[in-house]
């Protein structure tokens, strides 16, 4: 039986590149103004001419994202998703395998996926799967192994990640794994090794291959594809209603519009660039990232992006307890740039403010520079805390994102912020974000 959802995943024509004219549909609203090449050029004019070419490729790919997401969400909406591509009521959990940026972007989407599916979801590293197979072989608890009935998902943007492929093959060949258990692959290339060796393939639809080392398009489209898949899986298994699914879809369709707001000349020049310029200064390139609630799941991807281009030494903590057992020790010995991402929900923001006070209970805050990333509708930093951390004297250290109106927008806006910082910071510092020895190819679907 085919699932008719109006929200499809079948193969489509590759999305046209940013430099090519593209037709876009009108869906009962005023069509957004297409991102113009002049926006990219004016953005690059903010930078030293010597470093414009270094950053142009990366920025142009980030600027492609809103239309790329629109294309994936709205075109060919009558396509169908096979029942085998989502977990059914016979599956007791979902196991997702990924490494690097694929794992980081999946982690950012985990709170929403758990909302949709309402069954245990585990995000694993390939080494975890090898260890699990080894333990089962030693214990030989065949009865316990037979009770496990997970739905497997393997994510690799290129479809050629060696560790993911080896772990998948090893796990499926294990004597304790039931035959016929589904393995869904998310890749950007249907002809890849991972796609060809999986029971089902879900194309990421990131379009033409990325021209820069940092995977922004494929990372963002992996997030979008996971959310689409999660909505359909929840609908197919009746863990969310049709009305809820439609609401989630509408929220997802609003993502490109809010990303458009983060690509205007006004916002880039008056908001992002001063923040990035301030972040680039100082005696240290050590950085620590903090948030609270679902947005804390975006910090791993933020870490990767700042490390890959700006060569920052980055740590992060997703809770006050995690901070106490790790980053707090290094803050006492070194100078850091501390970046706090403030959620729009008042209760979550209050928890983060409480964590901020605890962070500096026994740490000299004057040794570090404090930076704030928040939404227009996030609660403001309490006055006493802002004064203590010298935020009032340095307004350029606060980056205000456009208003986030739903839970779909929030993680995508934070991830997009890290993408933009990954482009600006190295250019400001005179570094090349596209070091030739690091460039990798993500093949188009």
C-alpha positions as CSV (number, residue, x, y, z in Angstrom):
1,X,0.0,0.0,0.0
2,X,1.4,3.4,-1.0
3,X,1.2,6.2,1.5
4,X,-0.2,9.4,-0.1
5,X,1.0,12.3,1.9
6,X,1.4,15.2,-0.4
7,X,4.9,15.5,1.0
8,X,7.3,13.4,-1.2
9,X,10.8,12.1,-1.2
10,X,11.2,10.6,-4.6
11,X,14.1,11.5,-6.9
12,X,13.8,14.8,-8.6
13,X,15.7,16.9,-11.0
14,X,18.8,18.5,-9.4
15,X,18.2,22.0,-8.1
16,X,19.7,24.7,-10.3
17,X,22.7,26.5,-8.9
18,X,22.5,29.9,-7.3
19,X,24.0,31.6,-10.4
20,X,21.3,30.2,-12.7
21,X,17.8,31.6,-13.1
22,X,15.2,29.4,-11.4
23,X,11.4,29.3,-11.7
24,X,9.6,29.2,-8.3
25,X,6.0,28.4,-7.6
26,X,3.5,30.7,-6.0
27,X,1.6,29.1,-3.1
28,X,-1.2,31.4,-2.2
29,X,1.1,34.2,-1.0
30,X,3.3,36.9,-2.4
31,X,6.4,35.2,-3.9
32,X,9.6,36.1,-2.0
33,X,12.1,38.2,-3.8
34,X,14.8,35.9,-5.2
35,X,18.2,36.3,-3.7
36,X,20.2,38.5,-6.0
37,X,23.9,38.1,-6.9
38,X,24.3,41.7,-5.8
39,X,23.5,40.7,-2.2
40,X,26.5,38.3,-2.3
41,X,28.7,41.0,-3.9
42,X,27.7,43.7,-1.4
43,X,28.3,41.2,1.4
44,X,31.8,40.5,0.1
45,X,32.5,44.2,-0.2
46,X,32.4,44.3,3.6
47,X,35.6,42.2,3.6
48,X,39.2,42.9,2.6
49,X,39.5,42.5,-1.2
50,X,42.3,40.0,-0.7
51,X,39.9,37.6,1.1
52,X,36.8,38.0,-1.0
53,X,37.4,35.1,-3.4
54,X,38.2,32.8,-0.4
55,X,34.8,33.4,1.0
56,X,32.7,33.8,-2.1
57,X,32.1,30.1,-2.8
58,X,31.1,29.3,0.8
59,X,28.8,32.4,1.1
60,X,27.1,31.7,-2.3
61,X,26.2,28.2,-1.1
62,X,24.7,29.5,2.1
63,X,22.7,32.0,0.0
64,X,21.3,29.1,-2.0
65,X,19.7,27.5,1.0
66,X,16.3,29.2,1.2
67,X,15.5,28.5,-2.4
68,X,16.9,25.0,-2.2
69,X,14.7,24.2,0.7
70,X,11.7,25.8,-1.0
71,X,12.4,23.6,-4.0
72,X,12.5,20.5,-2.0
73,X,9.4,21.3,0.1
74,X,7.1,22.5,-2.7
75,X,8.0,20.9,-6.0
76,X,6.6,17.5,-6.9
77,X,4.5,17.5,-3.7
78,X,2.3,14.6,-5.0
79,X,5.1,12.1,-4.8
80,X,4.8,9.0,-2.6
81,X,6.9,7.5,0.2
82,X,7.2,3.7,0.4
83,X,5.9,2.1,3.6
84,X,9.3,0.4,3.9
85,X,11.0,3.7,4.3
86,X,9.5,4.5,7.7
87,X,9.4,2.4,11.0
88,X,6.1,0.6,11.6
89,X,4.4,-0.5,14.8
90,X,6.5,-3.7,14.8
91,X,9.7,-1.7,15.4
92,X,10.6,-1.0,19.0
93,X,13.1,1.7,18.4
94,X,15.1,3.6,15.7
95,X,18.9,3.4,15.4
96,X,20.6,6.2,13.4
97,X,24.2,5.9,12.3
98,X,26.3,8.8,11.3
99,X,29.6,10.5,11.8
100,X,31.0,14.1,11.5
101,X,28.6,16.7,10.2
102,X,26.0,14.1,9.4
103,X,25.9,13.1,13.0
104,X,25.9,16.7,14.2
105,X,23.0,17.8,12.1
106,X,21.0,14.7,13.0
107,X,21.6,15.5,16.7
108,X,20.2,19.0,16.1
109,X,16.9,17.4,14.8
110,X,16.6,14.7,17.5
111,X,14.1,16.6,19.7
112,X,11.7,17.0,16.8
113,X,12.2,13.4,15.6
114,X,11.3,12.1,19.1
115,X,8.2,14.2,19.1
116,X,7.1,12.7,15.7
117,X,7.9,9.1,16.3
118,X,7.4,8.7,20.1
119,X,9.6,5.6,20.3
120,X,13.2,5.5,21.5
121,X,15.7,6.9,19.0
122,X,19.4,6.3,19.4
123,X,22.1,8.2,17.5
124,X,25.2,6.0,17.2
125,X,28.8,6.2,16.1
126,X,30.1,3.3,13.9
127,X,32.3,2.1,16.8
128,X,29.2,1.7,18.9
129,X,27.8,-0.8,16.5
130,X,31.0,-2.8,16.3
131,X,31.1,-2.9,20.1
132,X,27.4,-4.0,20.3
133,X,28.1,-6.9,17.9
134,X,31.1,-7.9,19.8
135,X,29.2,-8.0,23.1
136,X,26.4,-10.1,21.5
137,X,28.9,-12.6,20.2
138,X,30.6,-13.0,23.6
139,X,27.4,-13.3,25.6
140,X,25.6,-15.2,22.9
141,X,22.3,-14.1,24.2
142,X,20.3,-15.1,21.1
143,X,17.0,-14.8,22.9
144,X,17.7,-11.2,24.0
145,X,19.0,-10.3,20.6
146,X,15.9,-11.7,18.9
147,X,13.7,-9.4,20.9
148,X,15.3,-6.4,19.4
149,X,13.6,-5.1,16.4
150,X,15.0,-1.7,15.5
151,X,14.5,0.3,12.3
152,X,18.0,1.3,11.0
153,X,18.9,4.6,9.4
154,X,22.4,5.3,8.0
155,X,23.3,8.9,7.1
156,X,26.3,9.9,4.9
157,X,26.1,13.0,2.7
158,X,28.4,11.4,0.1
159,X,27.3,7.9,0.6
160,X,30.9,6.8,0.8
161,X,31.8,7.3,4.5
162,X,33.9,4.2,5.2
163,X,33.1,3.8,8.9
164,X,29.3,4.0,8.2
165,X,29.5,1.4,5.4
166,X,31.6,-1.0,7.3
167,X,29.4,-0.8,10.4
168,X,26.3,-1.3,8.3
169,X,27.6,-4.4,6.5
170,X,29.1,-5.9,9.7
171,X,25.9,-5.4,11.6
172,X,23.7,-6.9,8.9
173,X,26.0,-9.9,8.6
174,X,25.9,-10.6,12.3
175,X,24.5,-14.0,13.2
176,X,22.3,-12.4,15.8
177,X,20.6,-9.9,13.5
178,X,17.3,-10.9,12.0
179,X,17.2,-11.1,8.2
180,X,15.0,-8.6,6.5
181,X,15.4,-5.8,9.0
182,X,15.1,-2.6,7.0
183,X,18.1,-0.3,6.5
184,X,17.3,3.2,5.2
185,X,20.1,5.2,3.7
186,X,20.1,9.0,3.5
187,X,22.7,10.2,1.0
188,X,23.0,12.8,-1.7
189,X,23.9,10.2,-4.3
190,X,21.7,7.3,-5.3
191,X,24.6,5.5,-6.9
192,X,26.8,5.5,-3.8
193,X,28.0,2.4,-2.0
194,X,25.7,3.1,1.0
195,X,22.6,3.7,-1.1
196,X,23.3,0.5,-3.2
197,X,23.7,-1.7,-0.2
198,X,20.6,-0.5,1.8
199,X,17.1,-1.7,1.5
200,X,15.8,1.8,0.8
201,X,17.4,5.1,-0.2
202,X,16.1,8.6,0.6
203,X,18.0,11.2,-1.4
204,X,19.0,14.3,0.5
205,X,18.4,16.5,-2.6
206,X,21.2,19.0,-1.9
207,X,21.6,19.7,-5.6
208,X,24.9,20.2,-7.3
209,X,28.1,19.3,-5.5
210,X,29.3,21.7,-2.9
211,X,32.1,23.9,-4.1
212,X,33.6,24.6,-0.6
213,X,35.1,22.4,2.0
214,X,32.4,23.2,4.6
215,X,29.2,21.2,4.0
216,X,26.5,23.8,4.4
217,X,23.9,22.8,1.8
218,X,24.1,19.1,2.4
219,X,24.1,19.6,6.2
220,X,21.0,21.8,6.0
221,X,19.2,19.6,3.6
222,X,19.9,16.5,5.8
223,X,18.1,18.4,8.6
224,X,15.2,19.2,6.3
225,X,15.0,15.6,5.0
226,X,15.0,14.2,8.5
227,X,12.2,16.4,9.5
228,X,10.1,15.5,6.4
229,X,10.8,11.8,7.1
230,X,9.9,12.2,10.8
231,X,6.6,13.8,10.0
232,X,5.6,11.1,7.6
233,X,6.8,8.3,9.9
234,X,4.7,9.8,12.7
235,X,1.7,10.1,10.4
236,X,2.0,6.6,9.1
237,X,2.2,5.1,12.6
238,X,-0.5,7.4,14.0
239,X,1.7,8.9,16.6
240,X,0.7,12.3,15.2
241,X,-2.6,13.2,13.7
242,X,-3.2,14.5,10.2
243,X,-4.0,17.9,11.7
244,X,-0.7,17.9,13.6
245,X,1.2,16.7,10.6
246,X,-0.2,19.6,8.5
247,X,0.8,22.1,11.2
248,X,4.3,20.7,11.3
249,X,4.5,20.9,7.5
250,X,3.4,24.5,7.5
251,X,6.0,25.3,10.2
252,X,8.7,23.6,8.0
253,X,7.6,25.6,5.0
254,X,8.2,28.8,6.9
255,X,11.9,28.1,7.3
256,X,13.0,29.5,4.0
257,X,11.3,32.8,4.7
258,X,13.0,33.4,8.0
259,X,16.4,32.4,6.4
260,X,15.7,35.0,3.8
261,X,15.6,37.6,6.5
262,X,19.1,36.5,7.6
263,X,20.4,37.2,4.1
264,X,19.4,40.8,3.6
265,X,22.1,43.4,3.3
266,X,20.8,45.3,6.3
267,X,21.0,42.3,8.6
268,X,24.3,41.0,7.4
269,X,26.0,44.5,7.6
270,X,24.4,45.8,10.8
271,X,24.0,42.6,12.8
272,X,26.2,39.7,11.7
273,X,29.3,41.4,10.4
274,X,29.9,43.5,13.6
275,X,29.4,40.4,15.7
276,X,31.8,38.3,13.6
277,X,34.4,41.2,13.6
278,X,34.3,41.3,17.4
279,X,34.4,37.5,17.7
280,X,37.5,37.5,15.5
281,X,39.4,39.8,17.8
282,X,41.3,39.0,21.0
283,X,44.3,37.1,22.0
284,X,42.7,33.6,21.8
285,X,40.8,31.5,19.4
286,X,39.4,29.3,22.1
287,X,35.6,29.2,22.1
288,X,33.0,27.6,24.2
289,X,29.3,27.2,23.2
290,X,26.3,27.0,25.5
291,X,22.5,26.8,25.3
292,X,19.6,25.1,27.0
293,X,16.8,22.8,25.9
294,X,16.5,21.6,22.3
295,X,18.8,24.3,20.9
296,X,21.7,22.8,22.8
297,X,21.6,20.0,20.2
298,X,22.8,22.5,17.6
299,X,26.1,23.1,19.4
300,X,27.9,20.1,18.0
301,X,27.4,21.3,14.5
302,X,28.4,24.8,15.5
303,X,31.6,23.4,16.9
304,X,32.4,21.6,13.7
305,X,31.8,24.7,11.6
306,X,34.0,27.0,13.7
307,X,36.8,24.5,13.8
308,X,36.7,23.7,10.1
309,X,37.1,27.2,8.8
310,X,38.1,29.7,11.5
311,X,40.3,27.0,13.1
312,X,38.8,27.8,16.5
313,X,39.6,25.5,19.4
314,X,35.9,24.8,20.4
315,X,34.3,23.1,23.3
316,X,30.6,23.0,24.2
317,X,28.3,21.9,27.0
318,X,24.6,21.3,26.8
319,X,23.9,21.5,30.5
320,X,25.2,23.1,33.7
321,X,26.4,19.6,34.9
322,X,28.3,18.9,31.7
323,X,30.0,22.3,32.1
324,X,31.1,21.5,35.6
325,X,32.8,18.3,34.5
326,X,34.6,19.7,31.5
327,X,34.7,23.2,30.1
328,X,34.8,24.9,33.5
329,X,38.2,23.4,34.2
330,X,39.7,24.8,31.0
331,X,38.1,28.2,31.6
332,X,40.0,28.5,34.8
333,X,43.3,28.1,32.9
334,X,42.8,29.8,29.5
335,X,41.1,32.7,27.9
336,X,37.9,31.9,26.0
337,X,35.2,33.4,23.9
338,X,32.0,32.2,25.4
339,X,29.0,32.1,23.1
340,X,25.5,31.6,24.7
341,X,22.5,30.8,22.4
342,X,19.4,32.1,24.2
343,X,16.1,30.2,23.4
344,X,12.9,32.2,22.9
345,X,11.0,30.1,25.5
346,X,11.1,32.1,28.8
347,X,11.5,29.0,31.0
348,X,14.4,27.6,28.9
349,X,16.0,31.1,28.8
350,X,15.8,31.4,32.6
351,X,17.5,28.0,33.0
352,X,20.3,29.3,30.7
353,X,20.6,32.6,32.7
354,X,20.9,30.5,35.9
355,X,23.6,28.4,34.2
356,X,25.5,31.6,33.2
357,X,25.5,32.8,36.8
358,X,26.8,29.4,38.0
359,X,29.5,29.3,35.3
360,X,31.1,32.4,36.8
361,X,30.6,31.5,40.4
362,X,34.3,30.5,40.8
363,X,35.6,31.7,37.4
364,X,36.9,35.2,36.7
365,X,34.6,36.5,34.0
366,X,37.0,39.3,33.1
367,X,39.4,36.8,31.6
368,X,36.9,35.9,29.0
369,X,34.7,37.6,26.3
370,X,31.0,36.9,26.5
371,X,28.9,36.7,23.3
372,X,25.1,36.4,23.1
373,X,23.1,34.9,20.2
374,X,19.4,35.3,20.7
375,X,16.1,35.7,18.8
376,X,14.1,38.9,18.6
377,X,11.5,37.1,20.8
378,X,14.1,35.7,23.3
379,X,13.9,37.2,26.8
380,X,16.6,39.9,27.3
381,X,19.7,39.2,29.4
382,X,18.9,40.2,33.0
383,X,20.3,43.6,33.8
384,X,22.5,42.4,36.7
385,X,24.0,39.6,34.5
386,X,24.5,42.0,31.6
387,X,26.4,44.4,33.8
388,X,28.5,41.7,35.4
389,X,29.5,40.3,32.0
390,X,30.1,43.8,30.5
391,X,27.6,43.3,27.8
392,X,26.3,46.8,28.1
393,X,29.6,48.2,27.1
394,X,29.9,46.0,24.0
395,X,26.6,45.8,22.1
396,X,28.4,44.4,19.1
397,X,28.8,41.1,21.1
398,X,25.1,40.5,21.0
399,X,23.7,39.0,17.8
400,X,19.9,39.3,17.5
401,X,18.3,36.9,15.0
402,X,14.9,37.5,13.5
403,X,11.9,36.4,15.4
404,X,11.4,32.6,15.6
405,X,7.8,31.7,15.4
406,X,7.9,27.9,15.7
407,X,10.1,25.0,16.7
408,X,11.1,24.2,13.2
409,X,12.6,27.6,12.6
410,X,14.7,27.8,15.7
411,X,17.4,25.1,15.1
412,X,17.6,26.0,11.4
413,X,18.2,29.6,12.2
414,X,21.0,28.8,14.7
415,X,22.6,26.4,12.3
416,X,22.5,29.0,9.6
417,X,24.2,31.5,12.0
418,X,27.1,29.1,12.5
419,X,27.3,28.6,8.7
420,X,27.6,32.4,8.1
421,X,30.1,32.8,10.9
422,X,32.1,29.9,9.3
423,X,32.3,32.1,6.2
424,X,33.0,35.5,7.7
425,X,35.4,34.6,10.5
426,X,38.3,33.2,8.4
427,X,38.0,36.0,5.8
428,X,38.2,38.6,8.6
429,X,41.2,36.9,10.1
430,X,42.9,36.5,6.7
431,X,42.5,32.7,6.6
432,X,41.3,30.6,3.7
433,X,38.1,28.6,4.6
434,X,38.6,26.4,1.5
435,X,42.0,24.9,2.1
436,X,42.7,22.8,-1.0
437,X,43.9,19.8,1.0
438,X,40.6,19.7,2.9
439,X,38.1,20.1,0.1
440,X,35.8,17.2,-0.4
441,X,33.2,16.5,-3.0
442,X,29.5,15.9,-2.2
443,X,28.0,14.4,-5.3
444,X,24.7,15.7,-6.6
445,X,21.6,13.5,-6.4
